[in-house]
Amino acid sequence: MSEPVAGQRAARIMLFLAWVAALALATHWFGNWEDERANPNRQPQSVHGADYIEVRLAAGPGGHYLLDGQIDGTTLTFLLDTGATAVAIPLELAERLDLPHGAPVQIRTANGTVSGWRTRLGLLQLGDIRLHDVAALVTPGMDGDQVLLGMSALKQLEFTQKGGTLVLRQSTR
């Protein structure tokens, strides 16, 4: 009589493990789906023309443009912000990137005025677009790991938006 009981117990354990595995896979899949929906530009594709490089971005929820890029070889998520004068980097992230704190500066944000520091980015890369020696601000009080891609970088590019797509174009002349 112990064999059928042991077999039933093993079957229940296997069924339980199958459910745990299925839930883990579903959680992983839905997490990736949500991440992709929030930032559809994790690996921005570049188009090369005779005298330009273009990166096309799809709008995320709320019409915001996020994309993954790099600062000095470290991959980060950028939020395009044409209302920001400069590239703005949260203090904790700037410290992880070992960015120097240059001259102090007063920074006006949506939450009020804060004291931050000027810094320079050796290389800012968006797909195949490469910007050198970009002015940036180290901004305390800015939460998260997203970098605001402000006009100190965007003014070096042409950009147009139409129908939920933003095109960044760098002249190679």
VEXDREN-2710 file (C-alpha; in Angstrom, 1 decimal):
% VEXDREN-2710
k/r/px/py/pz
1/MET/0.0/0.0/0.0
2/SER/2.9/2.4/0.5
3/GLU/3.9/2.3/-3.2
4/PRO/0.6/4.0/-4.4
5/VAL/0.8/6.6/-1.6
6/ALA/4.5/7.4/-2.5
7/GLY/3.5/7.6/-6.2
8/GLN/0.7/10.0/-5.4
9/ARG/2.9/12.1/-3.3
10/ALA/5.6/12.2/-6.0
11/ALA/2.9/13.2/-8.6
12/ARG/1.7/16.0/-6.4
13/ILE/5.2/17.3/-5.9
14/MET/5.8/17.2/-9.6
15/LEU/2.6/19.0/-10.3
16/PHE/3.5/21.7/-7.7
17/LEU/7.0/22.1/-9.3
18/ALA/5.4/22.4/-12.7
19/TRP/3.1/25.2/-11.5
20/VAL/6.0/27.0/-9.9
21/ALA/8.0/26.8/-13.1
22/ALA/5.0/28.0/-15.1
23/LEU/4.5/31.0/-12.8
24/ALA/8.2/31.8/-12.9
25/LEU/8.2/31.7/-16.7
26/ALA/5.0/33.8/-16.9
27/THR/6.4/36.4/-14.5
28/HIS/9.6/36.6/-16.5
29/TRP/7.8/36.9/-19.8
30/PHE/5.4/39.6/-18.6
31/GLY/8.2/41.5/-16.9
32/ASN/10.1/41.6/-20.2
33/TRP/7.0/42.6/-22.1
34/GLU/6.3/45.5/-19.7
35/ASP/10.0/46.6/-19.9
36/GLU/9.8/46.6/-23.7
37/ARG/6.5/48.5/-23.6
38/ALA/8.0/51.2/-21.3
39/ASN/11.2/51.5/-23.4
40/PRO/10.7/50.2/-26.9
41/ASN/14.2/51.5/-27.9
42/ARG/16.4/49.2/-25.8
43/GLN/18.6/48.5/-28.9
44/PRO/18.1/51.5/-31.2
45/GLN/18.8/50.7/-34.8
46/SER/21.0/53.1/-36.8
47/VAL/20.6/54.0/-40.4
48/HIS/23.7/55.2/-42.3
49/GLY/23.3/57.5/-45.3
50/ALA/25.9/59.1/-47.5
51/ASP/26.5/62.0/-45.0
52/TYR/24.4/61.2/-42.0
53/ILE/23.6/58.7/-39.3
54/GLU/19.9/58.3/-38.1
55/VAL/18.4/56.7/-35.1
56/ARG/14.6/56.2/-35.1
57/LEU/12.8/56.0/-31.8
58/ALA/9.3/54.7/-31.1
59/ALA/7.3/56.6/-28.4
60/GLY/6.7/54.8/-25.2
61/PRO/3.6/55.2/-23.0
62/GLY/2.5/58.8/-22.6
63/GLY/4.4/59.8/-25.7
64/HIS/7.8/59.9/-24.0
65/TYR/10.9/58.9/-25.9
66/LEU/13.3/56.6/-23.9
67/LEU/16.2/54.8/-25.4
68/ASP/19.2/52.9/-24.2
69/GLY/22.6/54.5/-25.0
70/GLN/26.0/54.9/-23.4
71/ILE/28.0/57.4/-21.4
72/ASP/31.7/56.6/-21.6
73/GLY/31.0/52.9/-22.4
74/THR/28.4/52.3/-19.7
75/THR/24.9/51.5/-20.9
76/LEU/22.1/53.7/-19.5
77/THR/18.5/54.7/-20.2
78/PHE/18.0/58.2/-21.5
79/LEU/14.7/60.2/-21.5
80/LEU/14.7/62.8/-24.2
81/ASP/13.8/66.2/-22.7
82/THR/13.9/69.2/-25.1
83/GLY/13.0/71.4/-22.1
84/ALA/16.2/70.6/-20.3
85/THR/19.1/72.9/-21.0
86/ALA/21.7/70.2/-20.5
87/VAL/22.1/66.5/-20.0
88/ALA/21.1/65.8/-16.4
89/ILE/22.5/62.9/-14.5
90/PRO/21.3/61.8/-11.0
91/LEU/24.0/62.2/-8.3
92/GLU/24.2/58.5/-7.4
93/LEU/24.6/57.5/-11.1
94/ALA/27.2/60.2/-11.7
95/GLU/29.2/58.8/-8.8
96/ARG/29.0/55.3/-10.2
97/LEU/30.2/56.6/-13.5
98/ASP/33.0/58.4/-11.6
99/LEU/32.1/61.8/-13.3
100/PRO/34.0/64.7/-11.9
101/HIS/32.1/67.4/-10.1
102/GLY/33.1/70.7/-11.7
103/ALA/31.8/74.2/-10.9
104/PRO/28.8/74.4/-8.7
105/VAL/25.6/75.6/-10.4
106/GLN/22.0/76.3/-9.4
107/ILE/19.6/74.0/-11.3
108/ARG/15.9/74.9/-11.7
109/THR/13.8/71.8/-11.7
110/ALA/10.1/71.0/-11.6
111/ASN/10.6/70.5/-7.9
112/GLY/12.4/73.7/-7.2
113/THR/16.0/74.9/-7.3
114/VAL/18.8/72.6/-6.3
115/SER/22.6/72.9/-6.2
116/GLY/24.5/70.7/-8.6
117/TRP/27.7/70.6/-10.5
118/ARG/28.8/71.0/-14.1
119/THR/30.6/68.0/-15.7
120/ARG/31.6/66.9/-19.2
121/LEU/30.9/63.6/-20.8
122/GLY/33.8/62.2/-22.9
123/LEU/31.5/60.1/-25.1
124/LEU/27.7/59.9/-25.3
125/GLN/26.5/57.3/-27.7
126/LEU/22.9/56.8/-29.0
127/GLY/22.9/53.8/-31.4
128/ASP/25.7/54.7/-33.8
129/ILE/25.5/58.4/-33.1
130/ARG/28.5/59.5/-31.1
131/LEU/28.8/62.9/-29.4
132/HIS/32.0/63.9/-27.8
133/ASP/32.7/66.3/-24.9
134/VAL/29.1/67.0/-24.0
135/ALA/28.2/69.4/-21.3
136/ALA/26.2/67.8/-18.5
137/LEU/24.9/68.5/-15.0
138/VAL/25.2/66.3/-11.9
139/THR/21.8/66.7/-10.2
140/PRO/21.2/65.7/-6.6
141/GLY/17.6/64.9/-5.7
142/MET/17.0/63.3/-9.1
143/ASP/15.7/59.8/-8.5
144/GLY/16.4/56.7/-10.5
145/ASP/18.9/55.8/-13.1
146/GLN/17.4/57.6/-16.1
147/VAL/19.5/60.4/-17.6
148/LEU/17.7/63.4/-19.1
149/LEU/19.0/63.9/-22.6
150/GLY/18.8/67.7/-22.8
151/MET/19.7/70.3/-25.3
152/SER/23.5/70.3/-24.7
153/ALA/23.4/67.0/-26.6
154/LEU/20.3/67.4/-28.8
155/LYS/21.5/70.7/-30.2
156/GLN/24.2/68.8/-32.0
157/LEU/21.6/66.8/-33.9
158/GLU/18.6/67.3/-36.1
159/PHE/15.5/65.8/-34.8
160/THR/12.0/65.5/-36.1
161/GLN/8.9/63.8/-34.7
162/LYS/5.9/62.5/-36.6
163/GLY/3.3/59.9/-35.8
164/GLY/4.9/58.5/-32.7
165/THR/8.3/58.3/-34.2
166/LEU/11.3/60.5/-33.4
167/VAL/14.2/60.6/-35.8
168/LEU/17.6/61.8/-34.5
169/ARG/20.1/62.6/-37.3
170/GLN/23.8/63.4/-37.0
171/SER/25.6/64.9/-40.0
172/THR/28.8/63.1/-40.8
173/ARG/30.3/65.9/-42.9
END
